[in-house]
């Protein structure tokens, strides 16, 4: 398991550096275009965003449980959010965390915010990289962990609480022969 955690931590390191570097290219569009055209790296503090914060929580879940534990992840996401709410969270996430802090069930809030669609942005891909590095040698488990939200979100008329997963991991398509 140490090798798996080492690979996941290296993935997390790369993610956080890429996140901070990419964040330096947000700003006044004309200025950023000039930087790009002149091959200038903007000077900034290289702060990482909410995407890295959430990827750290994914790593911690893998470290503690050897898999994605949704309850743990929801708690980590919420705790980390309140450590620094200005990391680039979108409006839906601010609403989500306020609702959870006020006592609403994270599963219900998650489903109501995202309607079972999961993360559609690059942040989901960043969190996926940590999982992929950890389960590099077990494609069955990788598929299970990556598709966890998608498997549980097939729309049904009756939806139990167990069918409402944490939705910040993207849904991936695997080749059919990867059972």
N, C-alpha and C positions, 0 to 999 in steps of 0.2 A: 504494500500500500504506500510505502514511502516514495517509491518511484513514481506512482500515479500522482501523489501530491506534489512532488517536485515538478513534474511536467505541467500540472495545473497551475502551480505558482509561477512558472516561467511564462505560461500563457497569460496569466494575470498581469505580470510585469510588462509584457509587450502591449497588452490592451491598455494599461494605464498610461504608458508613454505615448502610444498612438492617440489616445483620447485627448491627452493634454496638448500634444502637438497639433492635432486637428482643431481643437478649440481655439488655437491662436489665429485661425483663419476666419473667425467670425468677427464681424464689425462692419464698418462703412464699406459698402460694396466697391466703390471706385478705388478706395485705398487698398483693399485686399486684391483687387485685380492688378493694380500697379505692383504690389509685392510679388504676385505670381509671375507677371510678365518680366519683371526685373530679377526674378529668382532671389528675392529677399525673404528671409524668415523674420516674421514680425517679432519684435521684442515684447515679451510678456512674462508672466510668472509661471507659465506652464501648469496651470491648475487643471486637475482632472474634473470630470463632471459626474452627474448622478449615475451615468452608465458604469463608470468604474466602481462607484460605491456599491451598486447592485451586484456587480461581478464579484466583489469582495465577499458579499453575503453568500453568493453561490459557492464560492470556494470554502467558506466556513462551514456550510452545510455538508459539502463533500468531505471535509476534514473531520467533522464530528460524527456523521452518520454513514459515510461511504455512499451516499446517494442524495437526491434532492428531497428534502423534508419540507413540505410546503408550509406547515405551521411555523417551523423554525425560520424559514425564509421570510414569511410575512412579518414575523416579529423583528427580524434583523433589518428588513427594509424600513419598517416604521421607526425603529430606534435610530437608525442611521440618518433618516430624513430629518429628524428633530435635532441632530447634531449640527446640521448645516442645511437649511432649507433653500439656500441660494446656489445650489450646484447645477441648476439647469433643468429641474423637474418641470414638466409641462403642466398646464392648468388642471387636467384630469387627475394627475398624480397629487397635486396639492389638495384637491377635493377629496380624493381617496384617503389620504393620510389624516386629514381633519375628521373625516367620518369615522375612521378606525379609532382615532384617539378619543372621540366622543362616546365610544362604546359599541359602535356597530360591528357586526361580524365581518371579518376581512373577506371571507368567501362571498358573502352576499354583496358587499360593496364592489369587490373585484368584478363579479359577473355583471352587476348593473352598470358599471363604468365601461366595460369593454365588450359586453355582449358575447363573450366566448371567443373573441377574435385573437386575443393575445397581442403580443408586441409586434408591430409592423415596421419598426424602425431599426436603425443600426444598433441601438442599445441591446435589443434582443439578440442580435448576432454576436455582440461582444460577450454577453453572458453565456451564449452557446459555446464559444471558443473554450472556456474553462471546462465545461462539461465534456467537450470533445477530447481535450487533452487528457482528462482524467480517465475516460473510458476508451482510450485509443485501442486497447487490446480486447475489447468486449463489445462487439457491434450490437449484440442483442440488448445488452444493458444500456448502451448508448442510445439505441432507438427508443427504448422504454423511457429513459430520462428526458430525451429531447421531445418526444411526442406526448409526454405525460399530459399536458394541457389539452392537446387535440383529441386524445382518446377519450377524455372525460367530458368533452364538450359537444358531443354529437347531440343536436337538439332533440329533446323528447318532450312529451306533454307533461310528464311528471319528472321533476328534477330533485334528487335528494341533495343534501348538503355535501355528500361525498362526490357529487358530480360537478361541483363548482370549484375548480382548482385555481391556484394562483396563476395569473395570466401574463407574467412578464417574460416567459420563455417562448421563443418563436416556435411555430410549427414547421417541421422540416419534412420533406418528402424523401423517402429512401427507395432505393431500387427494390423491386419486388422480391428478389432472392435474398434480401436481408431480413429474415424473419425476426 
